[in-house]
Amino acid sequence: MATEHLTENNFEQAIANGVTLVDFFATWCGPCKMLSPIVEEIAAESDGSFSVYKVDIDEADGIAMDFGIMSVPTLIVFKDGAEAERMIGVRPKAEILDTVKKLVG
């Protein structure tokens, strides 16, 4: 199952409660294509303790501007609607999971 893409219409509601991992990406971005399967794996393995979404910066440029996304891929982990962690570039699955899980616990 593909990870849901957020838009300006549903972004705030999606990140409002709990821990949420958001992958900011672009369809033309090579490193984003490398990271995407890792993000999909993390989403598939989530036990419900956190949510995973994607934001296409070209389709939702307002969100990208709000969070100062200067390069992609950028992963932001939100806790109850506030940015808690930011990772820029392709990261190993274990590092991403560790970052998310320390906020869940």
C-alpha positions as CSV (number, residue, x, y, z in Angstrom):
1,M,0.0,0.0,0.0
2,A,1.5,3.4,-1.0
3,T,2.0,6.0,1.6
4,E,-0.7,8.7,1.5
5,H,0.3,12.1,0.0
6,L,-0.6,15.1,2.1
7,T,-1.8,18.4,0.6
8,E,-2.4,21.9,2.0
9,N,-5.9,20.7,2.8
10,N,-5.1,17.8,5.1
11,F,-1.5,18.4,6.3
12,E,-2.2,20.2,9.6
13,Q,-4.8,17.5,10.6
14,A,-2.5,14.6,9.7
15,I,0.4,15.8,11.9
16,A,-1.7,17.2,14.8
17,N,-1.6,14.2,17.1
18,G,1.1,11.7,18.0
19,V,4.3,11.1,16.1
20,T,4.3,11.5,12.4
21,L,7.1,11.0,9.9
22,V,6.8,13.1,6.7
23,D,8.9,12.5,3.6
24,F,9.3,15.8,1.6
25,F,10.2,14.7,-1.9
26,A,10.0,15.6,-5.6
27,T,9.3,13.3,-8.5
28,W,12.4,14.5,-10.4
29,C,14.8,13.9,-7.5
30,G,17.1,10.9,-7.8
31,P,17.9,10.6,-4.1
32,C,14.2,10.8,-3.3
33,K,13.6,7.7,-5.5
34,M,16.3,5.9,-3.4
35,L,14.7,6.9,-0.1
36,S,11.1,6.2,-1.2
37,P,11.2,2.3,-0.8
38,I,12.8,2.8,2.7
39,V,9.9,5.1,3.7
40,E,7.4,2.7,2.3
41,E,9.0,-0.2,4.3
42,I,8.8,1.9,7.5
43,A,5.2,2.7,6.9
44,A,4.3,-1.0,6.2
45,E,6.1,-2.0,9.5
46,S,4.5,0.7,11.6
47,D,2.6,-0.8,14.5
48,G,0.3,2.2,14.7
49,S,2.5,4.0,17.2
50,F,3.4,6.6,14.5
51,S,2.1,7.7,11.1
52,V,4.0,8.0,7.8
53,Y,3.1,10.4,5.0
54,K,4.7,12.0,1.9
55,V,4.6,15.6,0.6
56,D,5.4,16.3,-3.0
57,I,7.1,19.7,-2.8
58,D,6.0,20.6,-6.3
59,E,2.3,19.9,-5.6
60,A,2.3,21.3,-2.1
61,D,4.9,24.2,-2.4
62,G,3.1,26.1,0.4
63,I,3.9,23.4,2.9
64,A,7.5,23.2,1.7
65,M,7.9,26.9,2.1
66,D,6.3,26.9,5.6
67,F,8.9,24.4,6.7
68,G,11.9,25.9,4.8
69,I,12.5,22.8,2.7
70,M,15.6,23.8,0.8
71,S,16.7,20.3,-0.5
72,V,15.0,17.0,-1.0
73,P,14.7,14.4,0.3
74,T,14.0,15.9,3.7
75,L,12.3,13.8,6.5
76,I,10.7,15.7,9.3
77,V,9.3,13.9,12.4
78,F,6.5,15.8,14.1
79,K,5.2,15.2,17.6
80,D,1.7,16.5,18.3
81,G,2.0,19.0,15.4
82,A,5.4,20.4,16.2
83,E,8.7,19.6,14.4
84,A,10.8,17.4,16.6
85,E,13.5,16.1,14.2
86,R,14.8,16.8,10.7
87,M,16.9,14.6,8.5
88,I,18.1,15.8,5.1
89,G,19.3,13.4,2.4
90,V,19.0,9.7,2.1
91,R,19.4,7.9,5.5
92,P,19.5,4.3,6.5
93,K,16.3,2.7,7.6
94,A,17.7,1.9,11.1
95,E,18.6,5.6,11.6
96,I,15.1,6.8,10.6
97,L,13.4,4.2,12.8
98,D,15.6,5.1,15.8
99,T,14.8,8.8,15.4
100,V,11.0,8.1,15.1
101,K,10.9,5.5,18.0
102,K,12.8,7.7,20.5
103,L,9.9,10.2,20.1
104,V,7.2,7.5,20.4
105,G,8.7,6.1,23.6
